[in-house]
Amino acid sequence: MIKFFRKIRQDLLSKGKTGKYLKYAIGEIILVVIGILIALQVSNLNENSKNAVIENAILNDLKSELQRNIHQLENIITEHKLSLNASLEIKSLIQTKNRLDKIPIIKLDSTLVIMNRNWTFDPKLGILNSTISSGKIDFVQSKDIKYGLSSIKESIIDASESTKRFENLRESFYWPLIARYSELSNDESLTLPTKEMLRDIQFAWWTKFTIGIRQEGLDEEIELLKYLNDIRSLIESEINK
């Protein structure tokens, strides 16, 4: 092809057709430029196609990891709601003497056990951490998704503060108070508290205080759950484009 064009140019020059030669040369340059632009466009399309495949794989992995963490958080919220309801029940029992006297010990013990459940949200973020540290996050085109993913850890820390407060208060107050009112069994484990302990004004204070912490923690966990679900929805929308 190159030889063909060269022959045409030489023929025009040999016949003294300079004007036609210039027009031909310009046309040839334009064709070359167009060819280069087309080649670049094809190359870009191929590159974009490869990047889209990589992005889709990354988003699917992140979605799966998010789903597992969302499921864990949903279970924790369920348990903490039960804990809050049990705390409110204990508060009602303390405030109503007749109810406390009449409730069976087994029922009371069960309510206290549920009241003191405290689950910590410990999400698995291996895929997210790897995606960010390796720079693969740059394959994700959506700015909303990238911002959401980069803020997950901070949101989890904020949502865990009340859980830690509850745990610290339980360790520093609840168990020592139980020790005062309980007898050691043969296996050296503490028995559950007696009704006399619930009449202790300190326990009434503790119950009232922990209700506030548990409600605050639940609000934070529910907000975090919404945040994670929003990110998952964004990812799903991007995958389904």
C-alpha positions in Angstrom: 0.0 0.0 0.0 2.8 2.4 0.8 4.6 1.6 -2.5 1.3 2.3 -4.3 0.9 5.8 -2.8 4.6 6.5 -3.4 4.2 5.5 -7.1 1.3 7.9 -7.4 3.3 10.8 -5.9 6.3 10.1 -8.1 4.1 10.0 -11.2 2.5 13.3 -10.4 5.8 15.0 -9.8 7.3 13.5 -13.0 4.4 15.0 -15.0 4.8 18.4 -13.3 1.5 18.3 -11.7 2.6 20.1 -8.5 -0.8 21.4 -7.6 -2.4 17.9 -7.8 0.6 16.5 -5.9 0.1 18.9 -3.0 -3.6 18.1 -2.8 -2.9 14.4 -3.0 -0.2 14.8 -0.2 -2.6 16.7 2.0 -5.3 14.1 1.4 -2.9 11.3 2.2 -1.9 13.1 5.5 -5.6 13.4 6.4 -6.1 9.7 5.8 -3.2 8.8 8.0 -4.4 11.1 10.8 -7.9 9.6 10.5 -6.4 6.1 10.6 -4.4 7.0 13.7 -7.5 8.4 15.4 -9.5 5.3 14.6 -6.8 3.1 16.0 -6.6 5.1 19.2 -10.4 5.0 19.5 -10.4 1.2 19.1 -7.6 0.9 21.6 -9.5 3.1 24.1 -12.6 1.0 23.6 -10.7 -2.2 24.3 -9.1 -0.7 27.4 -12.4 0.6 28.7 -13.9 -2.8 28.1 -11.1 -4.5 30.1 -11.5 -1.9 32.9 -15.3 -2.5 33.0 -14.7 -6.2 33.4 -12.3 -5.6 36.3 -14.6 -3.0 37.9 -17.5 -5.4 37.7 -15.5 -8.2 39.4 -14.4 -5.8 42.2 -17.9 -4.5 42.8 -19.3 -8.0 43.0 -16.7 -9.0 45.6 -17.4 -5.8 47.6 -21.1 -6.5 47.4 -20.7 -10.0 48.8 -18.5 -8.8 51.6 -20.9 -6.0 52.4 -23.8 -8.5 52.4 -22.1 -10.7 55.0 -21.4 -7.8 57.3 -24.9 -6.4 56.9 -26.3 -9.9 57.9 -24.0 -9.8 61.0 -25.1 -6.3 62.0 -28.8 -7.2 61.5 -28.4 -10.1 64.0 -26.6 -7.8 66.5 -29.4 -5.2 66.2 -32.0 -8.0 66.9 -30.1 -9.1 70.0 -29.7 -5.5 71.3 -33.4 -4.8 70.8 -34.1 -7.9 73.0 -31.6 -6.5 75.5 -33.3 -3.1 75.6 -36.7 -4.7 76.1 -35.4 -6.8 78.9 -33.8 -3.7 80.5 -37.2 -2.0 80.4 -38.8 -5.1 81.9 -36.3 -5.1 84.8 -36.9 -1.4 85.3 -40.6 -2.0 85.6 -40.0 -4.9 88.0 -37.8 -2.7 90.2 -40.4 0.1 90.3 -43.3 -2.3 91.1 -42.6 -4.2 94.3 -45.4 -6.7 94.0 -44.4 -7.7 90.5 -40.8 -8.3 91.6 -42.0 -10.4 94.5 -44.3 -12.5 92.3 -42.0 -13.1 89.3 -40.5 -16.6 89.2 -36.7 -16.7 89.8 -36.2 -18.6 86.5 -38.0 -15.9 84.6 -36.1 -13.2 86.4 -32.8 -14.8 85.7 -33.6 -15.3 82.0 -34.6 -11.6 81.7 -31.3 -10.5 83.4 -29.3 -12.7 81.1 -30.9 -11.2 78.0 -30.6 -7.7 79.4 -26.8 -8.0 79.7 -26.2 -9.4 76.2 -23.7 -7.1 74.5 -22.6 -8.0 70.9 -19.7 -6.2 69.3 -19.9 -5.6 65.5 -16.7 -7.1 64.1 -17.0 -6.8 60.3 -14.7 -8.6 57.9 -13.2 -6.0 55.6 -10.4 -7.9 53.9 -11.7 -7.3 50.4 -12.3 -3.6 51.0 -8.9 -3.2 52.6 -7.2 -5.1 49.7 -9.1 -3.1 47.1 -8.0 0.2 48.6 -4.4 -0.7 49.4 -3.8 -2.2 46.0 -5.1 0.8 44.2 -7.9 -1.2 42.5 -10.4 1.2 44.0 -9.5 3.5 41.0 -11.3 1.1 38.7 -14.5 2.0 40.4 -16.0 4.9 38.4 -18.7 6.0 40.8 -17.5 8.7 43.1 -20.5 8.0 45.5 -19.4 4.4 45.8 -15.7 5.3 46.4 -16.6 7.9 49.0 -19.0 5.5 50.7 -16.5 2.7 50.9 -13.7 5.0 52.2 -15.9 6.1 55.0 -17.1 2.7 56.2 -14.4 2.2 58.9 -15.1 5.6 60.4 -18.8 4.9 60.5 -18.2 1.5 62.2 -16.0 3.1 64.9 -18.8 5.7 65.6 -21.4 3.0 65.9 -19.3 0.9 68.3 -18.8 3.6 70.9 -22.0 2.9 72.9 -21.3 -0.9 72.8 -17.9 -0.3 74.4 -19.5 2.0 77.0 -22.0 -0.7 77.9 -19.3 -3.3 78.1 -17.0 -1.1 80.3 -19.9 -0.3 82.7 -20.9 -4.0 82.9 -17.4 -5.0 83.8 -16.8 -2.3 86.3 -20.2 -2.3 88.0 -22.6 -5.1 87.1 -20.4 -8.1 87.7 -18.9 -6.7 91.0 -22.4 -6.0 92.2 -23.5 -9.6 91.4 -20.5 -10.8 93.3 -21.8 -9.0 96.4 -25.1 -10.7 96.3 -24.1 -14.1 95.0 -22.5 -17.2 96.4 -19.7 -19.1 94.7 -20.7 -22.5 93.4 -18.5 -25.6 93.4 -17.1 -24.8 90.0 -16.3 -21.2 91.2 -18.8 -19.5 88.8 -21.1 -16.8 90.1 -24.7 -17.6 90.5 -27.3 -15.2 89.1 -28.4 -12.2 91.2 -31.2 -12.4 93.8 -34.3 -10.2 94.1 -32.6 -8.4 97.0 -30.0 -7.2 94.6 -32.6 -5.7 92.3 -34.0 -3.7 95.2 -30.5 -2.2 95.7 -30.7 1.5 94.6 -27.4 1.1 92.8 -28.9 -1.6 90.6 -31.9 0.7 89.9 -29.5 3.5 88.9 -27.4 1.1 86.7 -30.6 -0.2 84.9 -31.8 3.3 84.1 -28.4 4.4 82.9 -27.8 1.3 80.7 -31.2 1.7 79.1 -30.0 5.1 77.7 -26.7 3.6 76.5 -28.5 0.7 74.8 -31.0 2.9 73.1 -28.2 5.2 71.9 -26.2 2.3 70.6 -29.2 0.9 68.8 -29.8 4.2 67.1 -26.2 4.2 65.9 -26.3 0.6 64.7 -29.5 1.2 62.8 -28.0 4.2 61.2 -24.9 2.2 60.3 -27.1 -0.5 58.8 -28.9 2.0 56.6 -25.5 3.4 55.5 -24.2 -0.1 54.5 -27.5 -0.9 52.7 -27.2 2.4 50.8 -23.7 1.5 49.6 -24.8 -1.9 48.6 -27.7 -0.4 46.6 -25.3 1.9 44.8 -23.0 -1.0 44.0 -26.0 -3.1 42.7 -27.1 -0.2 40.5 -23.6 0.1 39.1 -23.3 -3.6 38.4 -26.7 -3.7 36.6 -26.0 -0.8 34.3 
